[in-house]
């Protein structure tokens, strides 16, 4: 064997031995480490078990303490509940005893009442029998039955009550008149004397003067085209007859009649009368009338001395210049009512400006009652609400004809001022038919009452004289009859001012000396 191979073999053997030695060493090292690790793990486990056991014991102790505490609380609460139940039981027992005692007392009382009822029943029967015997004795003595005596007694009481009522009514009326008439007359006379309002009567026709009769032909135009155009544009009927140098404009709407009058007068002055010119003049006249209405409203407000009225209400006031009621100009009437209401308010120490405002606007509904449905009272109240007038003014508008109860003294003053303005002589005119119907209705109402012999409406319906049958109507009945007739006339008739009712009873006795 060569030395090289020997060296290699020797080296290889040495390497193998070294490797085995190293492996054995590592094995021993690992085994020693594993052993120490197992010992440590056993120590940790033992310690953990000891700790767990300790905590378990502590937890058990805490649980036992908590359960003992809870048990004590439950026992305490149970004891309290038991004590409370015992108290309730004692109360219930005491109440039961009281109820039993009351029941016994009620039974005793009921027995006593039954006994009393029996006694009262016997006594009532005795009283009834005595009462019947007494009535029979009275009937024998008086010669009247019980029904006849009752009728006689009721009649005598009724006569006494009627006499006392009539006497009381008469005394109260006289006293009230004595106290109120003087002040009322002073207030009203003072207001009327201080109010100097113009009276303007209106009709339903207007007359336009012509420079000559030739102008009639020009107004009519070829084949009547001019007059047809004018009537169509204005809504007013033109009456061209034999009246010298005059044309009559007829129409119920005063505004249209005024527009037609202004347009026709301008056409006559201009001389050029044809359909196109007529249309132009009618438009100008309409604008002029609108301006006139606004100016008249402003003048009325200025004359009365109030301010702050809505411009639309001012315009509607001016429109009332062309509205009439029984021939009385509505705007003049409203101004007069405003002045009278203000004077009356000053006499009574009330708000003069508010009274004038209510008086001026009380008939504002008449400016639109031709164009809208409804009474002028409802329309006027709606207009005042629309333009934010005060509640006092609205109530005065609603109540000035008695449709609604007045809620303020100012509303009553407006009602009185409206009556004064309408009822004064010459302020309004009535048609013959309306006048005769009112007289007939007055006589029919008075004749319908029992005991009235004849009745006469005199002084243009301002007074009714009633002749009664003296055997049927006594002096006391006359007072009540006059009040009943006045009440019925107020309910059924509409009339300006007031109506005086005179009831006349006359008894005559005639004898002859022979």
ABEGO torsion letter per residue (X at the ends): XBAAAAAAAAAAAAAAAAAAAAAAAAAAAAAAAAAAAAAAAAAAAAAAAAAAAAAAAAAAAAAAAAAAAAAAAAAAAAAAAAAAAAAAAAAAAAAAAAAAAAAAAAAAAAAAAAAAAAAAAAAAAAAAAAAAAAAAAAAAAAGBBAAAAAAAAAAAAAAAAAAAAAAAAAAAAAAAAAAAAAAAAAAAAAAAAABBBBBBBBBABBBBBBABAAAAAAAAEBGGAAAAAAAAAAGBBBBBBABBGBBBBBBABAAAAAAAAAAAAAAAAAGBBBAAAAAAAAAAAAAAAAAAAAAAAAAAAAAAGBBGBBAAAAAAAAAAAABBBGGBBAAAAAAAAAAAAAAAAAAAGBBAAAAAAAAAAAAAAAAAAAABBEBAAAAAAAAAAAAGBBAAAAAAAAAAAGABBBABAAAAAAAAAAAAAAABBGABBBBAAAAAAAAAAAAAAAAABBGBABBBBBGGGABBBBBBBAAABBAAAAAAAAAAAAAAAAAABBBBEBBBBBBBBBBBBBBBBX
